[in-house]
């Protein structure tokens, strides 16, 4: 919107006094881009965490099935969603 305002005044010959609209628009666009990229990275991190939790769950389940040493949580293997529910209950 600020870019359009600057261009409108610049086309009509009075754009020199409205450079602040152009600067503000540029700053806001850069901030918007950074917020979008941070959101994308956060989503990727969350997906990676879910994959790692699932891989750890499957690995622990295989270890117990093969008769390996019991897991640190007393030998029971719980799905990550069950662990989340259990940790919330303790709060």
C-alpha positions as MATLAB code, in Angstrom:
seq = 'XXXXXXXXXXXXXXXXXXXXXXXXXXXXXXXXXXXXXXXXXXXXXXXXXXXXXXXXXXXXXXXXXXXXXXXXXXXXXXXXXXXXXXXXXXX';
ca = [
       0.000    0.000    0.000;
       2.852    2.373    0.829;
       4.565    1.610   -2.481;
       1.350    2.442   -4.341;
       1.051    5.693   -2.395;
       4.623    6.647   -3.289;
       4.119    5.753   -6.949;
       0.867    7.747   -7.082;
       2.552   10.881   -5.775;
       5.685   10.268   -7.857;
       3.653   10.017  -11.067;
       1.916   13.288  -10.203;
       5.247   14.985   -9.509;
       5.167   15.177   -5.700;
       6.944   11.917   -4.839;
       9.989   13.457   -3.171;
       8.112   14.151    0.057;
       6.701   10.619    0.298;
       9.863    8.529    0.367;
       9.023    7.469    3.926;
       6.104    5.436    2.517;
       8.515    3.582    0.269;
      10.996    2.930    3.090;
       8.283    1.785    5.503;
       6.832   -0.565    2.883;
      10.256   -2.062    2.236;
      10.913   -2.615    5.935;
       7.501   -4.203    6.476;
       7.979   -6.489    3.475;
      11.340   -7.672    4.799;
       9.845   -8.295    8.259;
       6.963  -10.216    6.676;
       9.383  -12.359    4.701;
      11.407  -13.110    7.843;
       8.286  -14.082    9.808;
       7.228  -16.402    6.986;
      10.659  -18.045    6.857;
      10.738  -18.495   10.630;
       7.315  -20.152   10.444;
       8.558  -22.478    7.704;
      11.628  -23.458    9.729;
       9.478  -24.045   12.832;
       7.184  -26.325   10.831;
      10.157  -28.278    9.486;
      11.597  -28.675   12.991;
       8.251  -29.941   14.315;
       7.992  -32.483   11.500;
      11.542  -33.653   12.129;
      10.826  -34.040   15.836;
       7.765  -36.195   15.101;
       9.800  -38.403   12.763;
      12.564  -38.811   15.350;
      10.055  -39.706   18.077;
       8.490  -42.332   15.836;
      11.903  -43.768   14.925;
      12.898  -43.936   18.606;
       9.602  -45.645   19.463;
      10.141  -48.275   16.767;
      13.758  -48.807   17.792;
      12.842  -49.339   21.436;
      10.052  -51.712   20.430;
      12.521  -53.759   18.338;
      15.072  -53.805   21.170;
      12.516  -55.215   23.590;
      11.285  -57.761   21.044;
      14.870  -58.996   20.562;
      15.402  -59.332   24.309;
      17.806  -56.430   24.630;
      18.221  -54.444   27.829;
      14.980  -52.803   28.949;
      14.336  -49.195   28.155;
      15.125  -46.493   30.687;
      11.450  -46.005   31.498;
      11.128  -49.387   33.218;
      10.951  -51.618   30.176;
       7.674  -50.341   28.818;
       7.565  -48.884   25.350;
       4.899  -46.298   24.805;
       3.958  -44.474   21.671;
       5.087  -40.800   21.710;
       1.481  -39.604   21.904;
       0.970  -41.663   25.072;
       4.126  -40.187   26.587;
       2.859  -36.679   25.935;
      -0.463  -37.464   27.660;
       1.386  -38.960   30.615;
       3.684  -35.944   31.001;
       0.730  -33.562   30.927;
      -0.998  -35.553   33.683;
       1.961  -34.978   36.023;
       1.793  -31.189   35.686;
];
